C-alpha cells in the first residue's frame, strides 16, 4: 500500500535471514528482508510469480557531508500522496549526534544546528525590482501581440567563468522559441544573435509543428566531459503527442542530438545535487486524490544526465506536494474550491552553501484563478514562490509559509502573477542573492488580455544568506548550537547586522565547558553590519579544534 506494507495474502515469512530479496508480481518489485514462500490463490499460479535475490547491502548507509545517514531504501517510497498532511523531515526528527560543518556556510533556516534558542527567528522575503531587465521586443518574443513573452519558463540563468558572461536562457514568444541574452554585469542584458536561425537569438530550431513548453538549461561546472558543460531539457507539444527530450552542448549555444526522457508532465525540470553528485528530475505528477486537476512532484535521480534520462515509471518516487498548512496559512481573502486546495505547480532546486534550496511555486485561489477564469478575464494565474530547505536532497523543511517572492496582483505590474523561478535559482555575489524570475502581466492585443501574455524577466533580491535571521530585540540573548565537528578550515565568520549591538561567540567542549581561549570573555565583540566578518578569539584561530 502507500506506506510500503505488503498487502498480499500469498506471502508468508518462514525464517530470519541476512539476505534481501526482491518479490516481483505483475511487474512490480517489492524489497523484503526475510525468507518467504509462495502459496497459490484464486487466479494466481506459482509460475506467475518470480523472485530473485537482490544485491546484498552489507555496506553502511550513505553518510552525507553533514552527518545525515540516508535510509537503506533511496529515494524513499513512503511519501503520502493521498492527503494534505504535512510531509516528514526525518533528519530533523532524528538528528545525527554530531553535525558536520565542513561544507559551505551554515544556515539557521531550520533547527538542524540549534540545540537551544532564546532569540526570535524571522524569515525574510526577497524584494522585487521595480522594472524588468528583459521584456518582449523582437517578432519572435512579441508573438503577433497575442501572448508576448521574454521570460524564463524555468530555462536558466548562469554566470559562465569560461567567458566571464552572465547568460539568461528564456522563453521567447508563448510556446515558441528558446533564446539567449547575455550580460557583463548581471543587470543589463542584450540578445545574443546566433547562427541557429539567422537574425534571431534562438539556441535551437524546433521541428515543424513542435511547440516548446517548459524548459531547463544547466551549466555543469563539475563535468569531466567538456562537450557536456551545458545540459538542456525541453517539453514539447507535438502533432503526435507530448514528448520530453534532453541534450548537451559545449558552448551553450549549439546542442547535440536529443534523447527522449521517460514519461513526465509539462513543467518538468531538473537540477544538480552537488552534495551527492546526482542529477535529479523534478517531475510533474498528478495526485490520486484529485486526478482531474492536481499538481505534485515526483523524484528521479541518476549519475549520468544523458544516459540516465530515459527512466521507467517504477524508477520514480512521489516527492512533494502542498499540505494543510499551505491551505490554513493562505493570504487573507484567498478563496478556494473545496475540492481544489493549493497545488504545487513547480519545484526547482539548487545547492546553496550547506543546503539544497528549493523554490516551491504554489498556485492559489482556484475559484479566482482557475485556468478557465483566467482565460476569460486575461488575468495571470496567482502563483507565488515559497522557499524550502533540504539537508538530504529529498525532504524539505518549510517552517515559513509566507511567500518568499510574492506576485503583486497589481494591474500593469510586470510581476502581476504566474511567477516562475529560473533554472539555477539565483546569482550569488558577496553581498546579495539575485533571483531571476518570470512575471506575467497579462498584457496582450487580445480584447480582454491574455493570461499567458506580457511576460518579462526581472530580479528579486535578498541579503546574502538572508533567508532567516535570529534577533535579540534589544536584550542580551543566547543561542546554543548542537555538537558540531569540522576537519578543515581555521577561521570562524559570521553574517550579522550588529551595528547597534554586538555579537560574541563561545566554543564549548562536549561537556558544555568553555574551551580556554575561546570563551565569551576571549571573543572580540563584532559591532558591525557585514555579510562576512571574522570573529576573533584570544586563543587564536581554530586549527587546534579540528576533529574535536
KEMI-124728 format. One line per field, with one value per residue (C-alpha): residue in one letter; x, y, z. Coordinates in steps of 0.5 Angstrom, whole numbers, plus 2048, in hexadecimal, padded with zeros to 3 digits. Layout:
N
vexvo = (A	...)
px = (X	...)
py = (Y	...)
pz = (Z	...)
//
This chain:
548
vexvo = (X	X	X	X	X	X	X	X	X	X	X	X	X	X	X	X	X	X	X	X	X	X	X	X	X	X	X	X	X	X	X	X	X	X	X	X	X	X	X	X	X	X	X	X	X	X	X	X	X	X	X	X	X	X	X	X	X	X	X	X	X	X	X	X	X	X	X	X	X	X	X	X	X	X	X	X	X	X	X	X	X	X	X	X	X	X	X	X	X	X	X	X	X	X	X	X	X	X	X	X	X	X	X	X	X	X	X	X	X	X	X	X	X	X	X	X	X	X	X	X	X	X	X	X	X	X	X	X	X	X	X	X	X	X	X	X	X	X	X	X	X	X	X	X	X	X	X	X	X	X	X	X	X	X	X	X	X	X	X	X	X	X	X	X	X	X	X	X	X	X	X	X	X	X	X	X	X	X	X	X	X	X	X	X	X	X	X	X	X	X	X	X	X	X	X	X	X	X	X	X	X	X	X	X	X	X	X	X	X	X	X	X	X	X	X	X	X	X	X	X	X	X	X	X	X	X	X	X	X	X	X	X	X	X	X	X	X	X	X	X	X	X	X	X	X	X	X	X	X	X	X	X	X	X	X	X	X	X	X	X	X	X	X	X	X	X	X	X	X	X	X	X	X	X	X	X	X	X	X	X	X	X	X	X	X	X	X	X	X	X	X	X	X	X	X	X	X	X	X	X	X	X	X	X	X	X	X	X	X	X	X	X	X	X	X	X	X	X	X	X	X	X	X	X	X	X	X	X	X	X	X	X	X	X	X	X	X	X	X	X	X	X	X	X	X	X	X	X	X	X	X	X	X	X	X	X	X	X	X	X	X	X	X	X	X	X	X	X	X	X	X	X	X	X	X	X	X	X	X	X	X	X	X	X	X	X	X	X	X	X	X	X	X	X	X	X	X	X	X	X	X	X	X	X	X	X	X	X	X	X	X	X	X	X	X	X	X	X	X	X	X	X	X	X	X	X	X	X	X	X	X	X	X	X	X	X	X	X	X	X	X	X	X	X	X	X	X	X	X	X	X	X	X	X	X	X	X	X	X	X	X	X	X	X	X	X	X	X	X	X	X	X	X	X	X	X	X	X	X	X	X	X	X	X	X	X	X	X	X	X	X	X	X	X	X	X	X	X	X	X	X	X	X	X	X	X	X	X	X	X	X	X	X	X	X	X	X	X	X	X	X	X	X	X	X	X	X	X	X	X	X	X	X	X	X	X	X	X	X	X	X	X	X	X	X	X	X	X)
px = (800	802	806	80A	807	806	7FE	7FE	7FC	800	807	809	80F	813	819	81E	824	829	828	823	81E	81A	813	810	809	805	80B	80C	812	812	818	817	81C	81B	81A	813	80F	809	802	7FD	7F7	7F1	7F3	7FA	7FF	806	809	806	80B	812	817	81E	824	825	82C	82F	82F	835	838	836	830	833	835	834	839	835	835	82E	82D	829	824	825	81F	821	81E	818	812	80E	80B	804	801	7F9	7F8	7FA	7FE	805	80B	810	817	81B	821	81E	81A	821	827	82E	831	837	835	83B	83C	842	83E	83B	838	834	82D	828	822	81F	821	826	82C	828	828	825	823	821	821	81B	81B	819	818	819	816	81A	819	816	81A	815	817	819	81F	81C	815	812	815	817	812	813	812	80C	808	804	802	7FD	802	808	80E	815	816	818	813	819	81E	824	829	830	837	83C	843	846	844	842	83B	834	82F	828	824	81D	816	815	80E	809	80A	80F	817	81C	821	827	829	830	833	839	837	830	82C	82C	82A	82B	828	82E	82D	82E	82F	82A	825	827	825	823	826	823	827	824	81E	819	816	810	809	80D	80C	810	80D	811	819	81F	826	82C	833	837	83E	840	83F	846	843	843	83E	839	83A	833	82D	826	81F	819	812	80F	807	807	802	804	803	807	80F	815	81C	823	829	830	835	83C	83A	833	831	831	82E	82F	82A	825	823	81C	81A	816	80E	80D	808	809	80D	812	819	820	825	82C	82D	835	835	833	836	82F	82A	823	81D	817	811	80A	806	7FE	7FB	7F7	7F2	7F0	7F3	7EE	7F2	7F8	7FF	805	80C	810	817	81C	824	82A	831	832	82D	82C	82D	828	823	81E	81B	816	810	811	818	815	812	80D	810	80D	806	802	7FF	7FA	7FF	7FF	7F7	7F7	7FC	7FA	7F9	7F3	7EE	7F0	7EA	7EB	7E6	7E5	7E8	7EE	7F2	7F9	7FD	805	806	80D	813	81A	820	828	82D	82F	834	833	82B	827	823	81C	817	810	80B	805	7FE	7F9	7F2	7EF	7E8	7EB	7F1	7EF	7F1	7EA	7E9	7F0	7EF	7E8	7EB	7F2	7F5	7FB	7FB	7FC	803	808	80F	810	817	818	81F	821	828	827	824	81D	81A	818	817	812	812	80F	809	809	80B	813	811	80A	807	804	7FD	7FD	7FB	800	806	80B	80A	803	802	804	80B	811	817	81D	822	828	823	828	82E	833	837	83B	835	82F	82B	827	822	820	818	813	80D	807	802	7FD	7FF	7FC	7F9	7F3	7ED	7ED	7F4	7F8	7F9	800	802	806	80C	812	818	81A	81E	81C	822	824	82A	82F	82D	827	821	821	824	824	822	823	81E	823	824	82A	828	82B	82B	82F	830	830	837	83B	841	846	84C	84E	84F	851	84D	846	842	83B	836	832	830	832	834	82F	831	836	838	83C	83D	840	842	841	843	83F	83D	83B	841	844	84B	850	852	84B	846	842	847	84C	848	849	842	83F	83C	83A	836	839	837	83E	842	847	846	84D	84F	855	856	858	855	851	856	857	850	850	84D	84A)
py = (800	807	806	801	7FB	7F4	7F3	7EC	7E6	7E2	7E4	7E0	7E2	7DB	7DD	7E2	7E3	7E9	7E9	7ED	7EB	7EE	7EC	7ED	7ED	7EF	7F4	7F7	7F6	7F6	7F5	7F0	7EF	7E7	7E1	7DF	7DA	7DB	7D8	7D7	7DC	7DC	7DE	7DE	7D9	7D7	7D9	7E0	7E2	7E2	7E4	7E6	7E7	7EF	7F2	7F1	7F7	7F6	7FD	802	807	80D	812	81A	81F	822	81B	819	812	810	80A	804	805	80B	80F	80E	80B	80D	814	815	817	816	81B	822	820	823	81F	81D	81F	819	81C	822	81C	818	81D	81A	81A	81F	823	824	82B	82B	82C	834	839	836	839	839	838	832	82F	82A	82E	831	82E	834	83A	841	845	847	843	847	845	84B	84C	84E	854	855	85A	860	85E	858	857	854	855	853	857	852	84F	848	84B	84F	849	84D	851	84C	849	84D	849	84A	847	840	83A	837	838	83A	840	83F	842	83F	840	83D	844	848	849	848	844	844	83F	841	83F	844	844	840	838	83B	83C	83A	840	843	84A	84C	851	853	855	851	857	85A	854	854	84F	84B	84A	842	83E	839	83D	844	84A	847	845	83E	839	833	833	82E	829	82C	82B	82A	830	830	830	830	830	830	832	830	832	82C	82E	828	823	820	820	827	825	825	82B	82E	829	82A	827	829	827	827	827	824	821	81A	81C	81F	81D	81F	81F	820	823	825	82B	82D	834	835	838	831	82B	824	81E	81E	818	816	816	812	814	81A	820	827	82C	826	828	826	828	826	824	826	822	81B	81D	81B	81D	81E	81F	823	81F	822	81D	81C	81B	815	819	81E	81B	81F	826	825	826	823	821	81A	819	815	815	813	813	815	81A	817	810	810	815	80F	80D	808	809	805	808	80F	810	815	81B	822	825	82A	829	82B	831	834	834	836	83C	83F	846	849	849	844	83F	838	833	82E	828	82C	82E	832	82E	82D	830	82F	82E	830	82F	831	82F	835	835	830	82E	82D	833	832	837	834	837	837	838	83B	83D	839	83C	842	840	839	839	83A	840	843	842	845	84B	84C	84B	847	841	843	840	842	83F	83C	83A	833	830	829	825	81F	821	81E	820	828	82C	832	835	83B	83B	842	844	845	848	84B	84D	854	852	85A	85B	85E	85B	856	851	851	84A	843	844	83E	83D	83C	836	837	83C	841	845	846	84C	84D	852	84F	84A	84C	847	848	846	847	84B	84C	852	84F	855	853	855	851	854	852	851	84A	846	844	84B	850	84C	84F	84E	851	850	84F	851	84E	850	84A	844	848	843	843	847	847	84D	84F	855	85A	855	850	849	843	83D	836	832	82B	827	828	826	829	825	82B	833	837	83E	83F	844	847	84A	84F	856	858	860	862	85C	856	84F	84B	843	83E	837	831	82A	824	825	82C	82F	836	834	838	83E	83D	840	846	84A	848	84A	851	853	854	85B	85C	85A	855	84F	84C	84E	84A	849	84A	846	847	83F	841	83D	837	832	82F	82D	829	822	823)
pz = (800	800	807	803	807	804	803	7FF	802	7FE	802	809	80C	80E	812	813	80E	80D	805	802	7FC	7F7	7F6	7EF	7EE	7E8	7E6	7ED	7F1	7F9	7FD	803	809	80A	807	804	801	7FC	7FC	7F7	7F7	7F3	7EC	7EE	7EC	7EE	7E7	7E7	7ED	7EC	7F2	7F1	7F6	7F7	7F8	7FF	803	807	806	80B	809	806	80A	808	808	80E	812	810	80E	808	809	806	801	7FD	7FA	800	7FE	804	802	803	7FC	7FF	804	806	80C	80D	80A	80E	80F	812	813	818	81C	81D	81C	81C	823	820	81A	815	812	80D	807	806	80A	810	810	815	811	815	81C	819	81C	822	829	82D	82B	82E	828	824	81D	817	810	80A	803	7FD	7FA	7F3	7EF	7EC	7E5	7E1	7DD	7D7	7D4	7CD	7C8	7C2	7BD	7C0	7C7	7C5	7C3	7BE	7C4	7C7	7CC	7CC	7D1	7D2	7D9	7DB	7DC	7E0	7DB	7DF	7E1	7E2	7E2	7DE	7E0	7DA	7D6	7DC	7DA	7DD	7D9	7D9	7D5	7D5	7D1	7CB	7C9	7CC	7CA	7C5	7C6	7CB	7CB	7CE	7D1	7D4	7D9	7DB	7E2	7E3	7E3	7DC	7D6	7CF	7CA	7C7	7C0	7BE	7B7	7B9	7B6	7B2	7B5	7BC	7C2	7C2	7C5	7C1	7BC	7BE	7B9	7B4	7B9	7BF	7C5	7CB	7D2	7D8	7D7	7DB	7DA	7DF	7DF	7E1	7E4	7E7	7E1	7DE	7D7	7D4	7CF	7D4	7D8	7D6	7D7	7D5	7D6	7D2	7D2	7CB	7C9	7C2	7BD	7BF	7C7	7CC	7CD	7D1	7CF	7D2	7CE	7D0	7CD	7CE	7CD	7CF	7C8	7C4	7C6	7C4	7C2	7C8	7CC	7CE	7D5	7D9	7DA	7DD	7DD	7DB	7DF	7E1	7E2	7E5	7EA	7EC	7F3	7F4	7FB	7F9	7F1	7EF	7E9	7EB	7E7	7EA	7E7	7E7	7EA	7EB	7F2	7F2	7F7	7F1	7EB	7E7	7E9	7ED	7EE	7F2	7F0	7EF	7F0	7EC	7ED	7E8	7E8	7E0	7DD	7D6	7D8	7DE	7DB	7D8	7DF	7DF	7E3	7E9	7EA	7EC	7F3	7F6	7F9	7FB	7FB	7FE	805	80A	80D	806	806	80D	80C	806	805	808	802	7FE	7FC	7FB	7F8	7FD	7F8	7F6	7FB	7FA	7F5	7F4	7ED	7EC	7F1	7EF	7F3	7F3	7F8	7FC	801	806	804	7FE	7FD	7FA	7F7	7F7	7F2	7F5	7F1	7F6	7F6	7F0	7F1	7EF	7EB	7E7	7E0	7DD	7E2	7E0	7D8	7D8	7DC	7DA	7E1	7E2	7E7	7EE	7EF	7F5	7F6	7FD	800	803	805	805	808	805	7FE	7FE	805	805	80C	80A	811	80E	809	807	800	7FF	7F9	7F8	7F2	7F2	7F0	7ED	7E6	7E2	7E6	7E2	7E8	7E9	7E9	7E7	7EA	7E7	7EA	7E6	7E5	7EA	7EE	7F0	7EE	7F4	7F6	7FC	7FF	7FC	7F8	7F2	7F0	7E8	7E7	7E2	7E4	7DF	7DF	7DA	7D5	7CE	7C8	7C9	7CB	7D3	7D3	7D4	7DA	7D6	7D4	7D6	7D9	7DB	7DE	7E5	7EB	7F3	7F7	7FE	803	802	806	809	809	810	816	81E	822	829	828	82D	832	833	831	82F	82A	82B	826	826	826	81F	81C	817	814	80F	810	816	816	818	814	816	812	816	817	81E	81C	822	827	827	826	82A	829	82E	82C	831	831	831	838	838	83B	837	834	837	832	82E	834	833	837	832	82C	829	828	821	820	819	813	80F	80B	80D	813	816	81E	821	828	82C	82C	824	81E	81F	81C	823	823	81C	81D	824)
//
